[in-house]
């Protein structure tokens, strides 16, 4: 039986996972313990203690453990500009490093957040700014209250650094408008003020009819290109007999392979153009619906969401005031200004649309109504929601009494006696049973 010389009873084989092969298979700890007391004292004398200053550290040239000694550094506190990218706000903090500046900012704010730290530098005057390409002079920024989008325009092509900063903050170049556009957010407004100095508020309603027309034209254009590519592919394949293989070594091999490659490219491009045309067709349909006017129910739901977001931000501001967090307070104020401006626009649109049915008709329990899910009977109704027993199975959750919880904007109108009779006749013709008619 073959044995292992170091695997007997009391052996350290397998006990030490970190083995240094330079010591004959023994662990480093075993080698250190085997050294004499005199050797250990010599080692202790050669170790240099951590110095308190660079001068003392450099005054010990006979040490052997340089990698174990950390050279202390003397750095004066510098002024760092710390920006809270989550809640907004900028402050200047005296610290010796960026890490220490972030730690001090978190202690002052009271809540962890995302920060950007930069050394404070002297602000260049307008004369020091470049006047060629990439200049920020002459730039303008606008906020459209009607859509909630921001736009930044430059008088010339910005520098690559500015373009990269714009992209990293969510701005995208619009080649038609010649502007950098993005949905409004506090940090984007700060970036716009950095380049333009101020943000002008405008109220420009989109021309949905023109957008729908342009999308329809683009859909037709790409569909025609798809048909042309497919026709080119058909012409190429018509020149090749059906089932004709490639004759390897024949003088027609090269031409045959080239035709197949061209046909494949035309087919791929035809499919690609067809998909683009389909996207533009969907846009044309969507813009066409907006051109005819948004439904009062859609505007109502948007107002409800904005008001809920406003209440949430007011609660956050109250908490920030209690914690004396100036950055969070400034962040909340920006959002509240945004919600107020959007609510003004949406409420004007809602008023012009005539409002939902519950604004003009007083509904009560027992009324037969027509909803966007069909005919139903009101069991209970409040200011924002209603429990309605529907006469159609549309997959809406219902309680034990078969009543579904719907929003009041889902109610279209109240059925008149004539409409009720017509509904009964329609059910009788189809031989269907009603769950809401007595």
N, C-alpha and C positions, 0 to 999 in steps of 0.2 A: 504494500500500500504506500503510495507516495504521500509524503507529509510536507508540511511547511515549517521551516526551522523557527520562525518567529510566531507560531500559532499555538504554542503550548499554553499550559495553565499559568495565569498571571501575566501573560503577554499583553502588550499595548497594541497589538495588531487590530486594526479596525476601530479603536477607540478614538484616535486622533484623526479627524477628517482633513485637517490642513497639515500636510506632510511636506517638508522641504527635502527633495531628493538630494540636495547638495550635502546634507548631513547624514547620508547613509540610510535614509528612510525614517530617521527620527524626527519628531516634531521640533519646532523652534523652541517651545517651552521646555522640552527635555534637555536641549543643548544649553539653554540659559541656566537651568537648575544644576547642571553638571559642572558648571564653572566654579573655580575656587573662590573663597571669600576675598582674597587679594585682588583677583581679576574683577570681581564685582565692585570693589572699592575704587579701582582704577577707572572703571566705566562711569561710576558716579561722579568722579572728579572731572572727567572730560565733558560731561554734559553741561551745556551753558544754560543758565536760568533765563527766563523771559525778561528781556531788558525793558526798562521804562521809557527809553528814548532811543532814537536811531544812533546817537553818539555812543551810548553804552553798548548797544548791540554790535556796532562795528569795532569796538575796542577789544573784542574777544576773538582773536584770529585762530586760536588753537582748538576750537571746538570741532567735534566730529559729527554732530547731529544737526547740521544746518537745515535739512528738510523739516525737522521737528520744531524749529524756532520760527515763530511768526514775527516778521519785521513790523513793528508799529509804525503807523503813519500819522503825521501831524497835518490835519486839514482844518483850515478855518471855516467857520460857518458861512455859507453862501445863501443868497436869496433865490428861492425856487418859486416859480409860479405854478400852483397846483389847481387844476381845473377838474371839477366833479362832472364827469361825462354822463352820469346817471340822473342826478337831481339838479344839475346846473350850478352855477356859481364858481367864481375864481377868487383865490386868495394867495397872498404872498407869505411864505413861511421860511424862517431862518433854520437851516439844517446843514449838516456836513455831507449828506448824500441824498440821493433821490429816495432811497428806501426809508430813511429817517423822516423825510418830508411827508411821505405817504402815511407813515405811522402817526405822525403828529396831526395830519389832516383827519384821520379816522378818529383819533381821540377828541378832536375839537367838534367834529360833526356828530359823533355819538352813534353812527350807523356805518357799517362797511359799505363801500360803493366802489365804482370804477373811477380811476383818476389818471390824468395825464400830467406829467411833470416836465417842466422845462426851466432852464436857467434864465433868470431875468436879464434881458439885454436892453441896451439903449434903443428906443424907438426911432426909426429913421424918419426924417422929415420928408415932405412930399417931393422936395427937390432931389433927395437921394434915391428915390424910387426910380427904377428904369422906365424910360419913356418909349422903349421899343416893344417888341413882342413880349407878352407876359406881364405887362404893367397892370396894376390893380386900379390905377387912376382912371376915372371915367366909367367905372363899373356901376351898375344899378341892380337893385334887388326889389322884388315885388312879392306880395302875398295876396292871392286871390281869395276873397272871402266867399265867393260863390262856389268854389271847388275845394278850398282847403289846401291848395298847392302853392309852392314857392317857385320863383324863377330868378336866376342870376344871369345878367348879360355883361359881357366884357367888350371893350372897344377894340381889342385885338386878341390874338391867340394867346391864352395863358401859358405860363411855363409848365414843363412836365411836373414839377413839384406841386403846383397849384391844381393841375388836372388830377393828379393822383389823390390829393387831399379831397377834392370834390367827389371823386368816385368812392373813396373810402367812407365818406359820410352819406352816401346814398344818392347823390345827384347823378343824373344821366343827361347826356347831350341830346337835345332835340334838333335834328338838322333842318326841320321845316321852320320852326320858330327862331332858330339860331340862339337858343338859350339852354342853360343848365336847369333842369326842373327836378323837383322831388316833393313828396308829401311833407307837410309841415311837421317839424319836431323842434323842441327847444334848442338842441345842439346845432341843428341846421340853420336856425335863425341867428345863432351866435356866429356861425361861419359866414353867413351873408353879411352881417354887420361888420365882420372883420375885413371883408373885401370892399363892400359898398358904403360902409359907414352907417347906413340906416336902411330900414325896410319899409317900402311904401305899400299901403293897403289899397287894393283896387277891388272892384266888383264887376268882373267881366264874365258874363254867362256864356258857356260854350255854345257854338252854333252846331247843334246836333244834326240838323238837316244837311249842312255842308259836309260834316264828317261822314254821315251815312252815304252821301253821294260819292265822296272820294273813295270810301271803302268798297262800294259797289263797282266803281271803275277799276280799282286795283284787282278785285276778284275776277272781273271779266278779262283783264289783261293777263293775269297769271293762268287762267283757264285756257285762253287762246294759246299761250306759250306751251302749256302742257299738251294740248292737241297737236301743235306743230311738231313737238319733239316725238310724240307717239307716231305721227305720220312719217317722220324721217326714219324712225326705227323700222316701220313697216316696209318702206321702200328698200332699205338695205336687205331685210330678210327675204323680200320677194326675189332678189337676185341670186339667192342661194337655194338650190333645189331642196325640197323638204326631205329631211333625213340624210342629206349629203354629209358624210364625215370629212374631217380634215385629212387630206392626203399628205402624209408626212414625207418629205423629200421631193415632192412634186413642185413645179414652179408656181402653183396656185396656193401653196401652203401659207406664205406670208400674207397674201391678199385676203385669204379666207380668215385668218386669225385677226387681221386688222378690221375686217367688216364685223366680225362678232364682237370685238371690243367696242367699236363705235355704236353698234346696236344696243349693247348693254348700257353704255353711258347715256344714250338718248332715253332709254327706258327709265333709268334711275332719275334722270332730270325731269322726265314727265311726271313721275310719281311725286317728286319733291314740289314741283310747281302746282300740282293738284292739291296737295296739302296746304300750301300757302294760300291758294285761292279759296279753300274751304274756311280758313281762319278769317280772311277778309269778308267772306260772305256772312259769317257769324257776327262779325263786327258791324256790318251794314244793317243786319236785322236788329241788333241791340241798340245801335244809334238811332235807327228809325223809330223804335218804340219810345226812346227818350225825346225824340223830336216832336212827337205827338203830345208830350206832356207826361210827367210822372203821376202815378196814381196817388190819391190822397192817403191810402193805406201805407204805401211805401214811405212817403214823407213823414207820416205819423210815427212809424216805427223808428225812423232815423232820429226824430226829435226825442223819442223816449230813450234811445240809447245815449244821445248826447247829454240829456238831463241826468241820467244815471251816472255817466262818467264825471259830470260836473259835481254831483254830490259826493262821489268817491274822492275827488281831488280836494274838495272842501274839508273832508275829514282828515286827509293827509296833511293839509295845511295847518289844521288845528293841532294835530300831534306835533308838527314841526315847531309851532309857536311855543308849545309847552316845553320842548327840548331846547329852545333858543337856537335852532339850526337855521342860520341865515341862508345857506345854500339850498336847503330843501324848501324854504319859504319862497325864494326867488323862482325855483323850479315850478312850484305850485301856482304862483301868480301868472307865469307864462301860459300854463295850460288853461287856467281859468279865463284869461283873455281870449285864448283861442276858442274855447267852448262858447263864450258869450257872443263872439262875432259870428260863429257858425249858427248858433241858435237864432240870431236875428234874421239871417238869410233864410233859414229853413222855415221859420214861422211865417215869414212873408210869403214864401212859396205855398205853404199849407193854407194860408188864408185865401190866396188867389185860386187854389184848386177847389175851394168850396167845402173842404173838410170831409170827414167820414160821416157815415149815416147816423151814428149815435150823437153827433153834434146837432143834427137837424131834427131827429125823430126821437121821441121819448119811448124807449122800449121798456117792457115790463114782463114779469114772469107769465108764461102761457102764450106769448105771442108766437105766431108762425112767421119765420123769417127765412130769407134766402141768403146763405153764406157762400163763401168761395169753395165750400165742400158740399154744397147741395142744400136741400130744404131741411130745416130743423125747427125744434120747439125750445124756447128759452125756459130753463128751469130756475135760474137765478142770474142776475146781472149786476155788475158793479161799474166803477168808473173806467177800469182798464181791462177787465176780463169778464167772461160769462160762461156759465155751464149750460150747454146746449145738447139736447138729444137729437142726433142726426138721423136722417132717414136713409143714408147711404153708408156703406162700409168702405171707408177710404184709408183704413189703417191708422186712425187716430186713437190714442189711448182713451179709454172710457172707464168710468167707475162702475160699481155694481149695478147702478140704476141706468147704465148705458148712456151716461152723460159725459160729453167731452168738454175739456176746458179750452176755450178759444179766446183770442183777443177780440176786443170790441171792434177793431178795424176789419175783422173778418166778416162782420155782418154787413151785407150790401143794402138790403131794404126789407121793409115789412110787407108781407103778402096781403094783398087786398082780397075781399071775398070773391071777386071775379077770378083772381089768380089761383085761389084755393080750389075753386070749382074746376078750372082748367087742369090743375095738378091732379085732382081726383080722376078726371076723365082720362088723362094720360096714363095713370097707374092702372085703371080698369082696362084700357086698351092693351097694355102690356101684360095684364094678368099678374100684377105685382101687389104685394101687401105693404101698407104704410105703417110705420111704428110711431108716427107723431100725430097723425090725424085721429080724432076721436070717433 
